[in-house]
């Protein structure tokens, strides 16, 4: 897990650095899920949160915002309502970027 986490963190930081070099506002997003028995899945979402915080980039935390059977019909896939809600959360988050100075 340590090796995988280190690789994921390095990839996230590389992505963010490339975006910043090119004048692009990076956005990180967690994945909503109902997986309880896979700790790595939750570790990755937590790692995304931590990197976003340390790098001061926008985080769309779908894992925190979208929960329950009305949003996900199995461990990973959105219901129609869940898809609409995810789109709303993402669009509201991205709208904030439009009002930030370059």
N, C-alpha and C positions, 0 to 999 in steps of 0.2 A: 504493500500500500504506500509506503514512504516513497519508493521509486516512482510509482505512478503519479502520486500527488506532486512530486517535484517536477515531473515532466509536464503535467497539466499547468502548474503554476508558471513554469518557464514559458510555455506556449501562450498563456494568457498575457504575460508581461511583454512578450515579443509582439503579439497582436496590438497591444496598447501602444507600445513604442512606435511601431510602424504607422499606426493611425495618427499619432501626435506629430510625427515627422512630416507627414503628408497633409497636416492641417485638418484632419478628420476627427470628429468627436467620437471616441470609442464608446460602445455601449455593451455591457455584459448582461446576460440574462440567465437566471436559473430555470430549471425545467420542473414543472409541476409533476407530481407523481403520487402514487399510493403504495409505493414499495416500502415495506417495513423490514423485510428480511435481508436487504442488501445494503450494508452500512457504507460501502464505497459510493453508492449513488448519492447518499446524503452528504458524504464527505466532499464530493465534487461540488455540490451546490454550496456548501459552506466555504470551500476554497474560493469559489467564484465571488461570494460575498466579501471575503477578506481581501482579495486582490482588488476588487472594485473600491473598497474603502481605502486601502493603502495608496492606491493610484489616483484617488479622487475622480473616478469616472462614474457615469450613470449606471445604476444597477436596476434592472427590471426583475424584481424578485417574484416570479410567477409561482415558485414553490411555496411562498408564504401567502400569496394573495388568492390562489386558486386551490381549493381543497374540497373533497367530498364527492359522493356518487353523482350529484347533479352536474358536476364539472368534468369528471373523468369516468368513463364507462368501464375501464379496466385499469391496470397499473399505470399506464402511460398516455392513453389516447383520450382526447377531448370528446365530450358529447357536443351536440350542436350548440347548446347553451354555453358550454365551456369554451368553445371556439370563439363565440361572440364576446364572451367576457375577457378572454385572453387578448383578443384584438383591441378591445376597449382599454384594458390596462396598458398594453404596449403603446397604443396611439397617444393616450394621455401622458405617458412618460416621455415619449419622443417630442410631444408638443413643447415641453419645457426647453428642449434644445433650441427651438426656433427663436426663443426670446433671450438666449444668451449671446453676449458679444463674442465675436471670433477671437 
